[in-house]
Amino acid sequence: MSKEGDTVINEGKEKDQLKVGVVIGRGKEKDQLEIVVAFQEREKSPKLGEFLVIEETEFMRRKLLARVEEFSYGDFQATKDERIRALVEKYVREVTGVGRELSEEEKKALFFRHYILKVLGEIEIRKEVDSQSNEQKEIGRIKTDYRLLPELTSICRYPTDQEYEIITSAGLEKAAHLLPIGDLSLGEEIKKIKVIFDLDKFRDKRTAIFARTGYGKSNLCKLVTSMASLTGEGLLIFDMEGEYAFRDPEKDTPGLADIPQIKGNLVIYTNRRDYDMSRYEDIWIRSPINLELLRPRQIASLFPEAGGREEAAAIRNFRDLAETPQCLIELARLYENPRFDRDRERRLWDDLFRTLNATDAQKPVLRRNLRWLLPLHNSNAPNIVTDVMWHLARGRTVIVDLSILPLEVGISLSNTILEGIFMYNVRNITQGRLIKCIAVFEEAQNVLNK
């Protein structure tokens, strides 16, 4: 027999071994299917979230990719629908190899699992001629514009290795910047199939990682960003939880500053002092806030509390100032010293309130907004907006640690930095001197609606 014939037979045997169920109906949603898995094949029962292939045995003979959304246990005898009973019995007889009708006792013993699958698309494998080698090769892709759900009695099985390779690299056939981010893992089994990510997915668009709590979103994001750090792209990470820069001593997980290939091109802005400074002496670490170098509107954007209408008027007056008041700069310098002159502090607050024409109702909200901000001031810190832009333009990885800031303030600071980059690019677009970078938000649900 020819090699091609051997290949077809081997593929048939492989698919028989991978078979887990049969399609018995449609789900409630337009892209859902119902399948059953016989008790005899319980060891192969798929788990929530696993990929399955629905293969039609007649008519169009398509292969549709689906994913398990939910399952329940069912009793064969309790199934009232005669059509489903007949389908399930036929399927179970094929699985068990029984070439006769099943007895009532056998039917009572037949339990099955009932699954709801979401259809993701059609797996299509076609042959194309490689323009460079002039050889024919198989190209696989997933078409999401399938028209019809598969027919009833279609076989449901696990994907083959070739199909898994299509799943892990879907839509990346012509991608120019591919990053292999690991091997596909299913339960405890690790397949030697590379999971591919396209760095261009980050460019000019939003790319998000969604999963339930504990499913490894942060770990995947850290892996992708660490690999992106090695490409020479400007990478800006807004770290809400303070878990990207330094080693976590409790979990013993490394930060980007612990990776030799990355730390030489790494810049960190943080006010934290709970890390081992001797360990990171050769890392560029700066404080993020220098009020002397920020414009009044940038400082006002960091205020966590706007207050009511009257209080907001004082903040609006502050935002509209041409330059930062000298009394505020002196206040910030005063707070750098733990033991400062309280009388001088009161005089500087009074000077600031007079500068802003603040009423008695407006003074408390100004004081509350500045109370937490002033101790974060560092006279040796750079202007974080222009400094971040300078490093990004040179292809560095920049981490802005927002973990000790109030959530709203952290979001405001990240917006201020991004606004600075955007406005610079708008001013320089005709000259082609753009700052190209990838911005990463950890805990992005906090900023998606901002």
C-alpha positions in Angstrom: 0.0 0.0 0.0 1.2 3.5 -0.7 2.5 5.9 2.0 -0.5 8.1 1.4 -2.8 5.1 2.0 -0.9 4.3 5.2 -1.3 7.9 6.3 -5.1 7.8 5.8 -5.4 4.5 7.8 -3.3 5.8 10.6 -5.3 9.1 10.7 -8.5 7.0 10.9 -7.1 4.9 13.8 -5.9 8.0 15.6 -9.3 9.7 15.3 -11.1 6.6 16.6 -8.9 6.7 19.7 -9.7 10.3 20.2 -13.5 9.9 19.8 -15.4 10.9 22.9 -19.0 11.5 22.0 -21.8 12.2 19.5 -23.9 15.3 18.7 -27.5 14.9 19.8 -29.0 18.4 19.4 -28.6 22.1 19.5 -28.1 24.3 22.6 -30.1 27.3 23.7 -27.8 29.7 21.9 -27.3 29.8 18.2 -23.7 28.6 18.4 -24.2 25.9 20.9 -24.3 22.1 20.5 -25.3 19.2 22.8 -23.3 16.0 22.9 -23.3 12.9 25.0 -20.3 10.8 26.2 -20.9 7.1 27.1 -20.2 5.8 30.5 -17.7 3.4 28.9 -15.7 6.4 27.7 -15.7 8.3 31.1 -11.9 8.2 31.3 -11.8 10.3 28.2 -14.5 12.7 29.3 -13.5 16.3 28.5 -13.2 19.0 31.1 -14.6 22.5 31.1 -12.8 24.7 28.7 -11.2 21.9 26.6 -11.2 22.0 22.8 -13.1 19.4 20.9 -13.6 18.8 17.1 -17.0 18.0 15.7 -16.5 15.9 12.5 -19.4 15.4 10.2 -19.8 11.8 8.8 -22.1 12.8 6.0 -23.2 15.7 3.8 -20.6 18.6 4.1 -18.0 16.5 6.1 -16.7 19.6 7.8 -14.5 19.8 11.0 -15.8 22.3 13.5 -13.8 23.5 16.5 -15.7 23.7 19.8 -15.1 24.3 23.4 -16.8 22.8 26.5 -19.0 25.3 28.3 -20.9 23.1 30.7 -21.8 19.5 31.5 -24.1 17.3 33.7 -24.7 13.6 34.3 -27.7 11.9 32.7 -29.5 8.6 33.1 -30.1 6.8 29.8 -33.4 5.5 31.0 -34.6 8.9 32.2 -34.3 10.3 28.6 -37.8 10.6 27.2 -36.9 11.8 23.7 -37.1 8.7 21.6 -34.8 10.3 18.9 -32.1 11.0 21.5 -32.5 7.5 23.0 -32.0 5.9 19.6 -29.0 8.1 18.9 -27.4 7.4 22.3 -28.1 3.6 22.1 -26.5 3.4 18.6 -23.5 5.4 19.8 -23.0 3.3 22.9 -23.3 0.1 20.9 -20.5 1.3 18.6 -18.4 2.2 21.6 -18.9 -1.1 23.4 -18.7 -3.2 20.3 -22.1 -4.9 21.0 -23.5 -6.0 17.6 -27.1 -6.5 18.9 -29.8 -4.7 20.6 -29.1 -3.8 24.2 -31.1 -5.6 27.0 -33.1 -3.6 29.5 -30.5 -4.4 32.2 -27.7 -3.1 29.9 -29.7 0.1 29.2 -30.2 0.7 32.9 -26.4 0.5 33.4 -25.7 3.1 30.7 -25.1 6.5 32.3 -23.7 9.3 30.1 -22.4 12.8 30.5 -24.3 15.5 28.8 -22.2 18.4 27.4 -22.9 21.9 26.0 -20.3 23.1 23.5 -19.7 26.5 22.0 -18.7 26.3 18.3 -15.7 28.6 17.6 -15.3 28.0 13.9 -14.4 25.6 11.1 -11.0 24.0 10.8 -9.9 24.2 7.2 -6.7 22.6 5.9 -5.7 23.5 2.3 -2.6 23.0 0.2 -0.6 26.0 -1.0 2.6 26.5 -2.9 5.4 28.1 -1.0 6.6 31.1 -3.0 10.2 30.6 -1.9 10.7 26.8 -2.0 8.1 26.3 -4.7 6.9 23.2 -2.7 3.3 22.3 -1.7 2.6 22.5 2.0 -0.6 22.3 4.1 -1.9 25.5 5.6 -4.4 25.3 8.4 -6.7 28.0 9.6 -9.9 28.5 11.6 -12.8 30.1 9.8 -15.2 31.9 12.1 -17.8 32.5 9.4 -19.2 29.0 9.3 -22.9 29.0 8.2 -24.5 25.9 9.6 -24.1 23.9 12.8 -23.1 20.3 12.2 -25.6 17.6 11.5 -26.9 15.3 14.3 -24.9 12.1 14.9 -21.7 13.9 14.0 -18.7 12.5 15.8 -17.1 14.5 18.6 -13.5 13.9 19.4 -10.3 15.4 20.7 -8.2 17.4 18.2 -5.2 15.6 16.5 -1.7 17.0 17.0 -2.0 18.8 13.7 -5.2 20.4 14.7 -3.8 21.5 18.0 -1.0 23.2 16.1 -3.6 25.1 14.1 -5.4 26.1 17.3 -2.3 27.4 19.0 -1.2 29.5 16.0 -4.6 30.4 14.5 -4.5 33.6 12.4 -0.7 33.9 12.5 0.2 32.4 9.2 1.7 35.6 7.8 2.8 37.2 11.1 6.2 38.8 11.1 7.0 39.0 14.9 6.1 35.6 16.4 6.9 34.8 20.0 6.7 31.1 21.1 5.5 31.5 24.7 5.5 27.8 25.8 4.1 24.3 25.2 0.4 23.5 25.2 -0.6 22.0 28.5 -3.9 20.1 28.9 -4.5 19.1 32.5 -1.3 17.2 33.6 -0.3 16.4 30.0 2.1 18.7 28.3 2.2 18.4 24.5 5.2 19.3 22.6 3.2 21.9 20.6 4.4 25.5 20.7 1.8 28.1 21.7 2.5 31.1 19.4 1.8 34.8 20.1 2.1 37.6 17.6 3.8 40.7 19.0 1.9 42.8 16.4 -1.3 42.0 18.3 -0.1 44.7 20.8 0.3 47.3 18.1 -2.3 50.0 17.3 -5.0 48.0 19.2 -6.1 46.7 22.5 -5.2 43.1 23.4 -6.7 41.7 26.6 -6.2 38.5 28.6 -9.4 37.3 30.1 -9.9 34.3 32.5 -11.4 33.4 35.8 -9.6 34.1 39.1 -6.6 31.7 39.6 -6.4 30.7 35.9 -3.0 32.4 35.4 -3.8 35.7 33.7 -1.0 37.6 35.5 1.5 34.8 34.9 0.7 34.8 31.2 0.9 38.6 31.0 4.3 38.5 32.8 5.6 35.9 30.4 4.5 37.8 27.3 5.8 41.1 28.5 9.1 39.6 29.6 9.5 38.1 26.1 8.5 41.4 24.5 11.2 43.1 26.6 13.8 41.2 24.6 12.6 42.5 21.2 14.0 46.1 21.6 10.4 47.6 21.6 9.6 50.4 24.0 7.5 48.7 26.7 5.6 50.6 29.4 4.1 48.6 32.2 1.7 50.1 34.7 1.9 47.8 37.7 -1.1 48.1 40.0 -0.1 45.3 42.3 3.7 45.9 42.5 4.5 42.4 41.2 6.5 43.0 38.0 9.7 44.7 39.1 11.2 42.8 42.1 11.4 39.3 43.4 8.5 38.3 45.7 10.2 36.7 48.7 7.0 35.0 49.9 6.3 33.2 46.6 9.9 33.2 45.5 8.9 34.4 42.1 11.4 36.6 40.1 10.7 40.1 38.8 11.9 41.6 35.6 14.8 43.1 37.5 16.0 39.6 38.3 16.3 38.5 34.7 19.8 39.1 33.4 18.8 39.6 29.8 16.2 42.3 30.7 17.6 44.2 33.7 20.3 46.0 31.7 17.5 47.7 29.7 15.1 48.2 32.6 13.9 51.5 34.3 11.7 51.4 37.4 9.7 54.2 39.0 8.6 53.3 42.5 8.2 54.8 46.1 8.5 51.4 47.7 11.3 50.7 50.2 10.5 47.1 51.0 12.8 45.5 48.4 16.5 44.5 48.8 18.2 47.6 47.6 21.7 45.9 47.5 20.3 43.3 45.1 19.3 45.9 42.5 22.1 48.4 42.7 22.7 48.3 39.0 19.1 48.9 38.1 17.8 52.4 37.1 15.3 53.0 39.9 13.7 56.4 40.3 10.9 58.0 42.4 7.9 58.7 40.3 6.8 62.1 41.6 8.6 65.4 41.6 5.9 68.1 42.1 8.4 70.9 41.2 8.6 69.6 37.6 4.9 68.8 37.0 2.4 71.4 35.7 -0.5 72.4 37.8 -3.0 70.5 35.6 -0.8 67.4 35.9 -0.8 67.7 39.7 -4.5 68.3 39.8 -5.1 65.2 37.8 -3.6 63.2 40.6 -6.1 64.5 43.2 -8.1 61.4 44.3 -11.1 63.4 45.6 -12.9 66.0 43.6 -15.6 66.7 46.3 -18.8 68.5 45.6 -19.4 71.5 43.3 -17.8 74.1 45.5 -14.8 72.0 46.3 -14.3 71.1 42.7 -14.1 74.8 41.9 -10.9 75.1 44.0 -9.3 72.2 42.1 -10.4 73.8 38.8 -8.7 77.0 39.9 -5.5 75.0 40.8 -5.6 73.3 37.4 -5.9 76.6 35.5 -2.8 78.1 37.2 0.0 79.1 34.7 2.7 77.6 37.0 3.0 75.6 40.2 2.8 78.0 43.2 6.1 78.5 45.0 4.4 77.9 48.4 3.3 74.4 47.2 6.9 73.6 46.1 8.2 74.7 49.5 5.5 72.6 51.2 6.6 69.6 49.2 10.3 70.2 50.2 9.2 70.6 53.8 7.6 67.2 53.8 10.8 65.5 52.6 12.2 66.1 56.1 10.4 63.9 58.7 11.1 66.6 61.4 9.9 69.9 60.0 8.7 73.2 61.4 5.0 73.0 62.1 4.6 76.8 62.2 6.1 77.2 58.8 3.9 74.4 57.5 0.8 76.4 58.6 2.1 79.6 57.0 2.7 77.8 53.7 -0.8 76.2 53.7 -2.3 79.7 54.4 -0.3 81.1 51.5 -1.5 78.3 49.2 -5.2 78.9 50.1 -4.8 82.7 49.5 -3.2 82.0 46.1 -6.1 79.8 45.1 -8.8 82.2 46.7 -10.1 79.1 48.5 -13.2 79.5 50.6 -13.5 77.8 54.1 -15.5 75.0 52.4 -12.8 74.5 49.8 -9.8 74.4 52.1 -10.4 70.9 53.6 -10.7 69.2 50.2 -7.5 70.8 49.0 -5.8 69.8 52.2 -7.1 66.1 51.9 -6.0 65.9 48.2 -2.5 67.2 48.9 -1.9 65.5 52.3 -1.1 62.1 50.8 0.6 63.6 47.7 3.2 65.9 49.4 5.0 63.1 51.3 5.6 61.3 47.9 7.5 64.2 46.5 11.2 63.7 45.8 13.3 66.6 44.7 15.8 64.3 43.0 13.1 62.6 40.9 12.8 63.5 37.2 9.7 64.8 35.4 8.1 61.3 35.1 6.3 62.2 31.8 9.3 63.4 29.9 11.7 60.8 31.5 9.4 57.9 30.6 9.2 59.2 27.0 13.0 59.5 26.8 13.5 55.9 27.9 10.7 54.5 25.7 12.2 56.2 22.6 15.4 54.2 23.2 13.5 50.9 23.3 13.7 50.4 27.1 11.3 48.5 29.3 9.7 50.9 31.9 7.8 49.8 35.0 5.7 52.4 36.8 4.9 50.9 40.2 1.5 52.2 41.3 1.0 49.7 44.2 1.2 52.1 47.1 -0.9 54.8 45.4 -4.7 55.0 45.8 -6.4 53.2 42.8 -7.8 56.4 41.3 -4.5 58.2 41.7 -2.6 55.3 40.0 -5.0 55.5 37.1 -4.7 59.2 36.9 -0.9 59.0 36.9 -0.9 56.4 34.1 -3.3 58.6 32.1 -1.0 61.6 32.6 1.9 59.7 31.2 0.0 58.3 28.3 -1.4 61.7 27.5 2.1 63.1 27.4 3.2 60.4 24.9 0.1 61.0 22.8 0.5 64.7 22.6 4.2 64.4 21.7 3.3 62.1 18.9 0.6 64.4 17.6 3.0 67.4 17.6 5.7 65.3 15.8 3.7 63.1 13.4 4.7 65.1 10.3 8.4 64.8 11.1 8.1 61.1 11.7 9.7 61.4 15.2 7.2 59.2 17.0 7.5 57.4 20.3 6.4 53.9 19.5 5.7 51.7 22.5 3.5 49.0 24.0 1.6 49.9 27.1 0.6 47.1 29.5 -2.1 47.5 32.3 -2.1 44.9 35.0 -5.6 44.5 36.6 -7.0 46.2 33.5 -10.6 45.9 34.6 -9.9 49.0 36.7 -9.0 51.2 33.7 -11.1 49.8 30.8 -14.0 52.2 31.6 -11.7 55.2 32.3 
